[in-house]
């Protein structure tokens, strides 16, 4: 359906993760915070990273999801993507490798993806979901202008280390194409 679209920011190059990224993805996904707050398998194996890279190519081809590797120079510093693209909406998701944290990379990359979603893709709504307590992810969403819509009790499935089963409470926020993209305060 669609060829992958690379995106550039002042400091980052966002491209589709490929076979050369498997080791970096595997290493990053050993991080306890990525395993706690995302849906990556736990434990995370090299086979999981290889499968992920193959799935990303399929998702781009079908138009179901668009995922980019965030690159600072030659270093893979995280992933950012639009998930469950359907009916003019998608979910924005991201994770950052430990070495890439605290430098504003995730906000910079996610801002480029938001602009792509509301620009060339012509989406009308983006959602952000996070495990309650994931304040680092919440700070990024706030900087992008997302409006907190509430807490969904037991609203997220398969999150957290060993999260192949079970549910957890989750925050949800939304951003409309017509919303200002200025920082919002949620009072969390």
LINPE-V219279 format. One record per pair of residues at least 24 apart in sequence whose C-alpha atoms are under 10 Angstrom apart, sorted by the first residue. I is the first residue (numbers start at 1). J is the second residue. Records with the same first field share a line. If there is no record, write none. Layout:
I = J, J
This chain:
1 = 58, 59, 60, 61, 62, 63, 64
2 = 59, 60, 61, 62, 63, 64, 66
3 = 57, 60, 61, 62, 63, 66
4 = 56, 57, 59, 60, 61, 63, 66, 67, 68
5 = 60, 66, 67, 68, 116
6 = 68, 69
7 = 68, 70, 109, 112, 113, 116
8 = 70, 71, 108, 109, 112, 113
9 = 72, 105, 108, 109, 111, 112
10 = 72, 108, 109
11 = 70, 71, 72, 73, 104, 105, 108, 109
12 = 69, 70, 71, 72, 73, 74, 75, 76, 77, 105, 106, 108, 109, 112
13 = 68, 69, 70, 71, 72, 73, 74, 76, 109
14 = 67, 68, 69, 70, 71, 72, 76, 78, 79, 80, 109, 112, 113
15 = 67, 68, 69, 70, 71, 79, 80
16 = 53, 56, 57, 60, 66, 67, 68, 69, 70, 79
17 = 52, 53, 54, 56, 57, 67, 68, 69, 70, 71, 76, 79
18 = 50, 52, 53, 54, 56, 57, 68, 69
19 = 49, 50, 51, 52, 53, 54
20 = 50, 53
21 = 49, 50, 53, 69, 75, 76
22 = 46, 47, 48, 49, 50, 51, 52, 53
23 = 49, 50
24 = 49, 75, 76, 77, 78, 97
25 = 49, 50, 52, 53, 69, 76, 77, 78, 79, 97
26 = 50
27 = 97, 98
28 = 76, 77, 78, 95, 96, 97, 98, 99
29 = 78, 95, 96, 97, 98
30 = 97, 98
31 = 96, 97, 98
32 = 98, 160, 161
33 = 95, 96, 97, 98, 134, 160, 161
34 = 94, 95, 96, 97, 98, 159, 160, 161
35 = 159, 160, 161, 162, 163
36 = 131, 134, 159, 160, 161, 162, 163
37 = 95, 130, 131, 132, 133, 134, 137, 158, 159, 160, 161, 163
38 = 93, 94, 95, 130, 131, 134, 158, 159, 160, 161, 163
39 = 156, 157, 158, 159, 160, 161, 162, 163, 164
40 = 158, 159, 160, 161, 162, 163, 164
41 = 158, 159, 160, 161, 162, 163, 164
42 = 159, 160, 161, 162, 163, 164
43 = 161, 162, 163
44 = 161, 162
56 = 81
59 = 83, 84
64 = 90
65 = 90, 91
66 = 90, 92, 113, 117
67 = 92, 93, 94, 113
68 = 94, 109, 110, 113
69 = 94, 95, 96, 109
70 = 94, 95, 96, 97, 100, 105, 106, 108, 109, 110
71 = 100, 105, 109
72 = 100, 105
75 = 99, 100
76 = 100
77 = 101, 105, 106
78 = 105, 106, 109
79 = 106, 109, 110
80 = 106, 107, 109, 110, 112, 113
81 = 109, 110, 113, 114
82 = 110, 113, 114, 117, 126, 127, 128
83 = 126, 127
85 = 117, 123, 126
86 = 123
87 = 123, 124, 125
88 = 117, 118, 121, 122, 123, 124, 125, 126
89 = 117, 118, 121, 122, 123, 124, 125, 126, 127, 175, 176, 177
90 = 117, 123, 124, 125, 126, 127, 128
91 = 125, 126, 127, 128, 129, 173, 174, 175
92 = 117, 126, 127, 128, 129, 141, 174, 175
93 = 127, 128, 129, 130, 137, 141
94 = 128, 137, 140
95 = 137
96 = 137
101 = 136
102 = 136
104 = 140
105 = 140
106 = 137, 140, 141
107 = 137, 139, 140, 141, 142, 143, 144
108 = 140, 143, 144
110 = 140, 141, 143, 144
111 = 140, 141, 143, 144, 145, 181
114 = 144, 175, 177, 181
115 = 177, 181
117 = 177
118 = 176, 177, 178
119 = 177
122 = 177
123 = 176, 177
124 = 175, 176, 177, 178
125 = 174, 175, 176, 177, 178, 179
126 = 173, 174, 175, 176, 177
127 = 172, 173, 174, 175, 176
128 = 170, 171, 172, 173, 174, 175
129 = 155, 156, 170, 171, 172, 173, 174
130 = 155, 156, 159, 168, 169, 170, 171, 172, 173
131 = 155, 156, 157, 159, 160, 167, 168, 169, 170, 171, 172
132 = 156, 168, 169, 170, 171, 172, 188
133 = 169, 170, 171, 188
134 = 170, 171
135 = 188
138 = 171, 172, 173, 186, 188
139 = 183, 184, 185, 186, 188
140 = 183
141 = 173, 174, 175, 183, 184
142 = 173, 181, 182, 183, 184, 185, 186
143 = 181, 182, 183, 184, 185
144 = 175, 180, 181, 182, 183, 184
145 = 173, 174, 175, 176, 179, 180, 181, 182, 183, 184, 185
146 = 172, 173, 174, 175, 176, 179, 180, 181, 182, 183, 184, 185, 186
147 = 172, 173, 174, 175, 176, 179, 183, 184, 185, 186
148 = 172, 173, 174, 175, 184, 185, 186, 187, 188
149 = 173, 174, 175, 186
150 = 174
